[in-house]
Amino acid sequence: MRVAVIGGGVVGLSATAALLRRGADVVCFEAGEPMGERSAGDTRIFRLAHVYPDMVELAARSRALFAEWNPEFVDNVGTVVSGPGAGAWADAMAAAGAAHELVDPGSPLLRLPARTFPGPALIDPAGGVIRVDLIRAFLTGMTTGHVRQAHVDALEETPAGVRVISGAEADTFDTALICAGAGTSALAAGVGITTPPALEHHLRVSFPIRPAAPEPLQCWITEPSEGVLGTYQHRAAADTWAVGGDIAPALVSWENGRPAAEQASLDALTAYVAEHLPFVDPHPTATIYCTHNPDLGDGLQFARQGRVLTTYGENLMKFAPLLGEMLARSSLDDTTPADAGPQG
Ligand SMILES: Cc1cc2nc3c(=O)[nH]c(=O)nc-3n(C[C@H](O)[C@H](O)[C@H](O)COP(=O)(O)OP(=O)(O)OC[C@H]3O[C@@H](n4cnc5c(N)ncnc54)[C@H](O)[C@@H]3O)c2cc1C
């Protein structure tokens, strides 16, 4: 079967690799650098912890598939979720049968760059740092010769199949899979699939870790509380702590423009680090920018129209190997995976 995959981010490359393993004839269309948009950068957080038990179970399946790819792809330092709602995350972990501990901020089980914070804290021992740099090398190797550098302008269903139109070129496939990140809504709308189109600017900022920090630092998600930002934080490189956060929507709105949104995010995250993280030096060393959809929660969503399947969601890195398998199977079977999380 000939399959077109639109988008060579981590989701599209994972699906391409899974389709190739099943013997499909695949072309992955990528407009820029593979894994150069929302999948850019060196690291992400892996966690089983979610507030929906079905997402915890899917994350456990994804964790096993990461280990099949290569056990070194997730650095298993653990992930902590802290704040007033940590109990609800613990309930979902318990319902899914996942190992976890709910502790107070003073617990000796915590290794975080802060001495105190609004608790309680959920420890997810299966969490850790996803080594995106290793995964990029792995997936580009697995898909060599199957990635075509081209911007897809439109898809069109015809009696002969799905036409993939790119500039003056067109190629016809038995089936097509849209995994185009920020480009998904526009392409999907052209074949009658509606996905949430809103975009926001998002910035993650890196700072030096101070030598006295506990080791090995756990990844950390803090819920917003008492006027303090909600954040996600983890070790990115050897001595680097990466922090992203829920900046006020007006400051990162699409209309605010990228430069102003980046500056507002940089200012807010630097102020957060200076005030709350004594083991991190509040002098930014690097940033990663991406677009983000404010209307998508921590879930997995799928839609099909005829022979075109699409997926969309946020925080998809941790699900990459599982999504690759699910999308490959459904592309070849003409089925649609069930949504999970808020919509599941
Ligand atoms: C700073 C930051 C921190 C994050 N933290 C986490 C985290 O801790 N844990 C986690 O699990 N996830 C995290 N995420 C989210 C995760 O990285 C993304 O959800 C995931 O990488 C998305 O992959 P994707 O393949 O869907 O999209 P992308 O990587 O954006 O890939 C889509 C690709 O499609 C291509 N494309 C778009 N339109 C077209 C077109 N018309 N024709 C051809 N090609 C096209 C683009 O060039 C792009 O390469 C984070 C993301 C960022 C940016």
The ligand as an SDF file (V2000), in Angstrom:
LIG
                    3D

 53 58  0  0  0  0  0  0  0  0999 V2000
    9.4600   23.8710   24.2800 C   0  0  0  0  0  0  0  0  0  0  0  0
    8.6250   22.6500   24.2200 C   0  0  0  0  0  0  0  0  0  0  0  0
    8.4930   21.8380   25.3440 C   0  0  0  0  0  0  0  0  0  0  0  0
    7.7360   20.6830   25.2820 C   0  0  0  0  0  0  0  0  0  0  0  0
    7.7020   19.8590   26.3630 N   0  0  0  0  0  0  0  0  0  0  0  0
    7.1640   18.6220   26.2260 C   0  0  0  0  0  0  0  0  0  0  0  0
    7.3200   17.6560   27.2450 C   0  0  0  0  0  0  0  0  0  0  0  0
    7.9450   17.9230   28.2600 O   0  0  0  0  0  0  0  0  0  0  0  0
    6.8150   16.4120   27.0490 N   0  0  0  0  0  0  0  0  0  0  0  0
    6.1640   16.0650   25.8950 C   0  0  0  0  0  0  0  0  0  0  0  0
    5.7350   14.9190   25.7660 O   0  0  0  0  0  0  0  0  0  0  0  0
    5.9780   16.9770   24.9170 N   0  0  0  0  0  0  0  0  0  0  0  0
    6.4800   18.2230   25.0560 C   0  0  0  0  0  0  0  0  0  0  0  0
    6.3570   19.1420   24.0580 N   0  0  0  0  0  0  0  0  0  0  0  0
    5.4720   18.8510   22.9490 C   0  0  0  0  0  0  0  0  0  0  0  0
    6.0870   17.9250   21.9140 C   0  0  0  0  0  0  0  0  0  0  0  0
    7.4310   18.2710   21.6840 O   0  0  0  0  0  0  0  0  0  0  0  0
    5.2490   18.0710   20.6510 C   0  0  0  0  0  0  0  0  0  0  0  0
    3.8850   17.7620   20.9490 O   0  0  0  0  0  0  0  0  0  0  0  0
    5.7220   17.1130   19.5670 C   0  0  0  0  0  0  0  0  0  0  0  0
    7.0980   17.2990   19.3100 O   0  0  0  0  0  0  0  0  0  0  0  0
    4.8980   17.4140   18.3260 C   0  0  0  0  0  0  0  0  0  0  0  0
    5.3710   16.6170   17.2630 O   0  0  0  0  0  0  0  0  0  0  0  0
    4.6040   16.6700   15.8840 P   0  0  0  0  0  0  0  0  0  0  0  0
    5.3000   15.6970   15.0170 O   0  0  0  0  0  0  0  0  0  0  0  0
    3.1320   16.5420   16.1120 O   0  0  0  0  0  0  0  0  0  0  0  0
    4.7740   18.1710   15.3920 O   0  0  0  0  0  0  0  0  0  0  0  0
    6.0340   18.8950   14.7490 P   0  0  0  0  0  0  0  0  0  0  0  0
    7.2970   18.4620   15.3970 O   0  0  0  0  0  0  0  0  0  0  0  0
    5.7520   20.3450   14.6850 O   0  0  0  0  0  0  0  0  0  0  0  0
    6.0620   18.2850   13.2910 O   0  0  0  0  0  0  0  0  0  0  0  0
    5.1940   18.6840   12.2700 C   0  0  0  0  0  0  0  0  0  0  0  0
    6.0250   18.8110   11.0180 C   0  0  0  0  0  0  0  0  0  0  0  0
    5.1610   19.0370    9.9310 O   0  0  0  0  0  0  0  0  0  0  0  0
    5.8020   19.9020    9.0300 C   0  0  0  0  0  0  0  0  0  0  0  0
    4.7590   20.5450    8.2260 N   0  0  0  0  0  0  0  0  0  0  0  0
    3.7700   21.3690    8.6640 C   0  0  0  0  0  0  0  0  0  0  0  0
    2.9760   21.7220    7.6390 N   0  0  0  0  0  0  0  0  0  0  0  0
    3.4650   21.0800    6.5530 C   0  0  0  0  0  0  0  0  0  0  0  0
    3.0650   21.0540    5.1790 C   0  0  0  0  0  0  0  0  0  0  0  0
    1.9840   21.7170    4.7460 N   0  0  0  0  0  0  0  0  0  0  0  0
    3.8080   20.3080    4.3120 N   0  0  0  0  0  0  0  0  0  0  0  0
    4.8920   19.6090    4.7480 C   0  0  0  0  0  0  0  0  0  0  0  0
    5.3130   19.6030    6.0230 N   0  0  0  0  0  0  0  0  0  0  0  0
    4.6000   20.3340    6.9140 C   0  0  0  0  0  0  0  0  0  0  0  0
    6.5610   20.8880    9.9090 C   0  0  0  0  0  0  0  0  0  0  0  0
    7.6530   21.4430    9.2160 O   0  0  0  0  0  0  0  0  0  0  0  0
    6.9830   19.9970   11.0780 C   0  0  0  0  0  0  0  0  0  0  0  0
    8.3180   19.5180   10.9540 O   0  0  0  0  0  0  0  0  0  0  0  0
    7.0730   20.3280   24.0900 C   0  0  0  0  0  0  0  0  0  0  0  0
    7.1930   21.1310   22.9620 C   0  0  0  0  0  0  0  0  0  0  0  0
    7.9940   22.2780   23.0200 C   0  0  0  0  0  0  0  0  0  0  0  0
    8.2000   23.0530   21.7700 C   0  0  0  0  0  0  0  0  0  0  0  0
  1  2  1  0
  2  3  1  0
  2 52  2  0
  3  4  2  0
  4  5  1  0
  4 50  1  0
  5  6  2  0
  6  7  1  0
  6 13  1  0
  7  8  2  0
  7  9  1  0
  9 10  1  0
 10 11  2  0
 10 12  1  0
 12 13  2  0
 13 14  1  0
 14 15  1  0
 14 50  1  0
 15 16  1  0
 16 17  1  0
 16 18  1  0
 18 19  1  0
 18 20  1  0
 20 21  1  0
 20 22  1  0
 22 23  1  0
 23 24  1  0
 24 25  2  0
 24 26  1  0
 24 27  1  0
 27 28  1  0
 28 29  2  0
 28 30  1  0
 28 31  1  0
 31 32  1  0
 32 33  1  0
 33 34  1  0
 33 48  1  0
 34 35  1  0
 35 36  1  0
 35 46  1  0
 36 37  1  0
 36 45  1  0
 37 38  2  0
 38 39  1  0
 39 40  1  0
 39 45  2  0
 40 41  1  0
 40 42  2  0
 42 43  1  0
 43 44  2  0
 44 45  1  0
 46 47  1  0
 46 48  1  0
 48 49  1  0
 50 51  2  0
 51 52  1  0
 52 53  1  0
M  END
$$$$
